[in-house]
Amino acid sequence: MIAAVSSESSAPPQRLVTATYVVPLRRDRVGTLADLPAYLGWLRREVQVIVVDGSGAEVFQHHAEQLPEGILHVPVDPDLETPMGKVGGVLTGLRLANSERVVIADDDVRYEVAPLRRVIAWLDGYDVVRPQNYFKRTPWHALWDISRSLLNRALGGGDWPGTLGVRRHAVLDAGGYRGDVMFENLELVRTVRAAGGRELVARDLFVGRCPSTVRVFLGQRVRQAYDELARPLRMAFFLAMVPAIGVATAIAGWWVAALVCLAAIGVAEAGRRRADGARFFPWTASLFAPAWLLERGVTSWLAVGCRLFLGGIPYRGRRLRDAATPIARLNEPGAIEPRVAV
């Protein structure tokens, strides 16, 4: 398996090459797409744009009426429908892409020209490019979520955004990737790397994102904690954190908890300043790091409870058992074999 490369001073040529932009989309009810149609209308002047829509027939038609001309708006291919619907949307988009260089983005991601060109240019030398998302607006729940990103930026592995750049055949030649896991971006990257692909973790490549509603934010808390089952050492840390701090505080006093809070804020601030991040992340987000850690310590136990007592995490009327395929299993002989028709 090829190791990931981390970039903090990336400067590829600022040129646009042929590329495809894939948006997996799904809505449960008819409603506005806000500024997405206008954004995609601008984007189609730069790249091919494919919207793969997993919505029901009525909602699909409503979306077709809102999206501008020149955008390919298609349903998920029937043979690619998956419990984690986004995966089927991505694979359908890769089938239809007219370029080897593909940018996959959630419908709340908002590229500007320079970051878009930068991701595309990096795909000349890498099979997967992982940018850094930042929120274009920062209500309180966005600041809470940003603190997670800052901690991830400070520590190894980097943050996980709502967009990836991929080389089309790096994914298709690996046989696609599992569509029945919760942490689908990690699954894609692990699969490509297990097949010999190269990953770039570009901490200095910032791509805007619209914050979710408070309702969506609250609904994601346990699901995001469930993702850590794919990374056992991190999950073990989060499970042990709150009990360990509680015991230490009971023995030594409240100064222990205060020290942990200050340390969390310090680490988050280091992540904010890393690779020019202070330009995109407000300093107030670092203050939310202790609250996020407490949340993750509690929701990690809830996630384990879902695995043990429910058989998986509830998602759109189903239960997904696995967060992602273990790296060791993907590296077994025969684990990577074509199973998605181009």
C-alpha positions in Angstrom: 0.0 0.0 0.0 1.3 3.5 -0.9 1.5 5.9 2.0 -0.3 9.2 2.0 1.7 12.4 1.3 1.0 15.5 3.3 1.3 18.9 1.7 1.6 22.2 3.4 3.3 24.3 0.7 1.7 22.9 -2.5 2.0 25.1 -5.6 1.1 23.1 -8.8 0.7 25.0 -12.0 -2.4 27.2 -12.1 -3.9 25.8 -15.2 -7.2 24.2 -15.9 -7.2 20.8 -17.7 -10.2 18.8 -18.8 -12.0 17.6 -15.7 -15.4 16.4 -14.4 -17.2 17.6 -11.3 -19.6 15.0 -9.7 -22.3 15.9 -7.2 -24.1 13.1 -5.5 -27.5 14.5 -4.6 -30.5 13.2 -2.6 -33.5 14.9 -1.1 -36.5 13.3 0.6 -39.0 16.0 -0.2 -39.5 18.8 -2.7 -37.8 22.0 -1.8 -35.4 24.6 -2.9 -31.8 23.9 -3.9 -30.8 27.4 -2.6 -27.7 28.7 -4.5 -26.7 25.2 -5.8 -28.1 25.8 -9.3 -26.4 29.1 -9.7 -23.1 27.7 -8.4 -23.3 24.7 -10.8 -24.2 27.1 -13.7 -21.0 29.0 -13.0 -19.0 25.8 -12.6 -20.0 24.3 -15.9 -17.9 27.0 -17.6 -14.9 25.4 -16.1 -15.6 21.7 -16.1 -18.1 19.0 -17.1 -20.7 18.9 -14.3 -22.7 15.7 -13.5 -25.4 15.7 -10.8 -26.3 12.1 -9.8 -29.6 12.4 -8.1 -30.9 9.6 -5.9 -34.1 11.3 -5.0 -37.6 9.9 -5.7 -39.3 10.6 -9.0 -41.2 13.7 -8.0 -38.2 15.3 -6.3 -35.9 14.3 -9.2 -38.2 16.1 -11.6 -38.3 19.2 -9.4 -34.5 19.2 -9.3 -34.4 18.9 -13.1 -36.5 22.0 -13.4 -34.2 24.0 -11.1 -30.8 23.0 -12.5 -29.4 25.0 -15.4 -28.9 23.8 -18.9 -25.6 22.2 -19.8 -25.5 20.0 -16.6 -25.9 16.3 -16.9 -28.6 15.4 -14.3 -29.1 11.6 -14.0 -30.4 9.0 -11.6 -28.2 6.5 -9.9 -27.5 3.5 -12.2 -29.7 0.6 -10.9 -26.8 -1.8 -10.6 -24.9 0.7 -8.4 -27.6 1.5 -5.8 -26.1 1.1 -2.4 -27.2 1.4 1.3 -24.9 4.4 1.6 -26.5 6.1 -1.4 -23.7 8.6 -1.9 -21.4 5.7 -3.1 -23.8 4.7 -5.9 -24.0 8.4 -6.9 -20.2 8.7 -7.1 -19.7 5.5 -9.0 -22.4 6.4 -11.5 -20.7 9.8 -12.0 -17.3 8.1 -12.6 -18.9 5.9 -15.2 -20.2 9.0 -17.1 -17.2 11.3 -16.6 -15.5 12.4 -19.8 -12.2 13.0 -18.0 -9.7 11.0 -16.0 -9.6 13.9 -13.5 -12.7 14.0 -11.3 -13.7 16.2 -8.4 -16.3 14.7 -6.1 -18.2 17.1 -3.9 -21.2 17.1 -1.6 -23.9 19.6 -2.6 -22.9 22.0 0.2 -19.3 22.4 -1.1 -18.5 25.7 -2.9 -15.2 25.8 -4.9 -13.6 28.9 -6.2 -11.6 28.9 -9.4 -8.1 28.8 -7.8 -8.7 25.8 -5.4 -10.6 24.0 -8.2 -7.7 24.3 -10.6 -5.3 23.4 -7.9 -7.1 20.1 -7.1 -7.3 19.2 -10.8 -3.6 20.0 -11.3 -2.6 17.8 -8.4 -4.4 14.9 -10.1 -1.5 14.8 -12.6 0.6 13.2 -9.9 -1.8 11.7 -7.3 -4.7 9.3 -7.5 -6.6 11.0 -4.6 -6.4 14.6 -3.4 -7.9 15.4 0.0 -8.4 19.2 0.4 -9.4 21.1 3.6 -12.9 22.4 4.0 -13.8 25.6 5.8 -17.2 27.1 6.5 -18.2 30.2 4.6 -20.4 31.2 7.5 -19.8 30.4 11.1 -22.9 30.1 13.3 -22.3 28.5 16.7 -22.7 24.9 15.5 -20.3 25.5 12.6 -17.7 26.7 15.2 -18.3 23.6 17.2 -17.6 21.5 14.0 -14.6 23.5 13.0 -12.9 22.7 16.4 -13.0 19.0 15.2 -11.2 20.0 12.0 -8.6 22.0 13.9 -7.8 19.1 16.1 -7.5 16.8 13.1 -5.2 19.4 11.3 -2.9 19.5 14.3 -2.5 15.8 14.6 -1.6 13.1 12.1 -3.9 12.1 9.3 -5.5 15.4 8.5 -9.2 16.4 8.3 -11.8 14.7 6.2 -13.6 17.0 3.9 -16.9 16.8 1.9 -14.9 16.8 -1.4 -12.1 14.7 -3.0 -10.2 14.8 -6.2 -9.7 11.4 -7.8 -8.4 9.8 -10.9 -11.3 8.0 -12.5 -9.6 4.7 -13.2 -7.9 4.6 -9.9 -11.3 4.0 -8.4 -12.9 2.0 -11.2 -9.8 -0.3 -11.7 -10.0 -1.0 -8.0 -13.5 -2.3 -8.6 -15.2 0.7 -7.0 -15.6 0.7 -3.3 -18.0 -0.6 -0.7 -21.4 1.1 -0.5 -22.5 -0.4 2.7 -20.2 1.4 5.2 -20.7 4.7 7.1 -17.4 6.4 6.5 -17.6 6.3 2.7 -14.7 8.8 2.0 -12.3 6.8 4.1 -13.4 3.6 2.3 -12.8 5.2 -1.1 -9.3 6.4 -0.1 -8.3 3.1 1.6 -9.4 1.2 -1.4 -7.5 3.3 -3.9 -4.4 3.2 -1.6 -4.7 -0.6 -1.2 -4.7 -0.9 -5.0 -1.4 1.0 -5.2 -2.7 4.6 -5.6 -1.1 7.7 -4.1 -2.9 10.1 -1.8 -2.2 13.7 -1.1 -3.4 15.3 2.1 -3.4 19.0 1.1 -3.9 20.9 4.4 -3.2 24.2 2.6 -5.8 23.7 -0.1 -8.9 25.4 1.3 -12.4 24.8 -0.2 -15.5 26.5 1.1 -18.6 24.8 2.5 -22.0 25.9 3.5 -22.9 25.1 7.2 -25.7 22.7 7.8 -28.8 23.5 9.7 -28.8 22.9 13.5 -31.1 20.0 13.1 -28.8 18.2 10.6 -25.8 19.0 12.8 -27.4 17.4 15.9 -28.5 14.4 13.9 -24.9 13.7 12.8 -23.3 13.5 16.3 -23.5 9.8 16.9 -23.1 8.9 13.2 -19.8 10.8 13.1 -18.6 9.1 16.3 -19.5 5.7 14.7 -17.0 6.5 11.9 -14.2 6.0 14.5 -14.9 2.3 14.6 -12.9 2.2 11.4 -9.9 3.6 13.4 -9.8 1.5 16.6 -7.0 3.4 18.3 -8.8 6.7 18.0 -12.1 5.1 19.2 -10.2 3.6 22.2 -8.9 7.0 23.1 -12.4 8.6 22.9 -13.9 5.8 24.9 -11.3 6.1 27.7 -11.1 9.9 27.7 -14.2 11.0 29.8 -13.9 8.2 32.4 -10.1 8.9 32.8 -10.6 12.6 33.2 -13.5 12.0 35.6 -11.4 9.7 37.8 -8.4 12.0 37.7 -10.5 15.0 38.6 -12.1 13.1 41.5 -8.7 12.2 42.9 -6.7 15.3 42.2 -9.3 18.1 41.9 -10.8 20.3 39.2 -7.5 21.6 38.0 -7.1 18.4 36.0 -10.2 19.1 34.0 -9.1 22.7 33.5 -5.7 21.6 32.3 -7.3 19.3 29.8 -9.5 22.1 28.5 -6.5 24.4 28.1 -4.5 21.7 26.3 -7.4 21.0 23.9 -7.7 24.7 23.1 -3.9 24.9 22.6 -3.9 21.9 20.2 -6.8 23.3 18.2 -5.1 26.6 17.9 -2.0 24.9 16.6 -4.1 23.2 14.0 -5.8 26.6 13.1 -2.4 28.2 12.5 -1.0 25.2 10.6 -0.5 25.6 6.8 -2.1 29.1 6.7 -5.3 28.0 8.3 -5.7 31.1 10.4 -6.9 32.9 7.2 -9.9 30.6 7.0 -10.7 29.6 10.6 -11.8 32.1 13.3 -9.9 31.9 16.5 -13.1 31.4 18.4 -13.4 27.9 17.0 -10.5 26.8 19.1 -12.4 27.6 22.2 -15.0 25.0 21.3 -12.4 22.1 21.3 -13.1 21.0 24.9 -16.9 20.9 24.2 -16.3 18.8 21.1 -14.0 16.4 22.9 -16.7 16.0 25.6 -19.3 15.4 23.0 -17.1 12.8 21.2 -16.3 11.1 24.5 -20.1 10.6 25.2 -21.2 9.8 21.6 -18.5 7.2 21.2 -20.2 5.1 23.9 -23.5 5.6 22.1 -21.9 4.5 18.9 -20.6 1.4 20.5 -24.0 0.8 21.9 -25.5 1.0 18.4 -23.0 -1.6 17.2 -23.6 -4.0 20.0 -27.4 -3.7 20.6 -28.7 -2.5 17.2 -26.3 -4.3 14.9 -25.2 -1.0 13.3 -25.9 2.7 13.0 -29.3 3.7 11.7 -29.1 5.5 8.3 -32.1 6.4 6.1 -34.2 3.5 7.3 -31.4 1.0 7.3 -28.6 0.0 9.6 -24.9 0.1 8.5 -22.8 -2.3 10.4 -19.3 -1.3 9.3 -17.7 2.1 9.4 -15.1 1.1 6.8 -13.1 -2.0 5.7 -10.0 -2.6 7.8 -6.8 -1.8 6.0 -5.4 -5.3 6.7 -8.4 -6.8 5.0 -8.1 -4.6 1.9 -4.4 -5.6 1.7 -5.2 -9.3 1.6 -4.5 -11.0 -1.8 -7.5 -10.9 -4.0 -9.3 -8.3 -1.9 -9.1 -5.7 -4.7 -10.8 -7.0 -7.9 -12.9 -5.2 -10.5 -16.6 -5.5 -9.9 -17.9 -2.2 -11.4 -18.5 -2.1 -15.1 -17.1 1.1 -16.8 
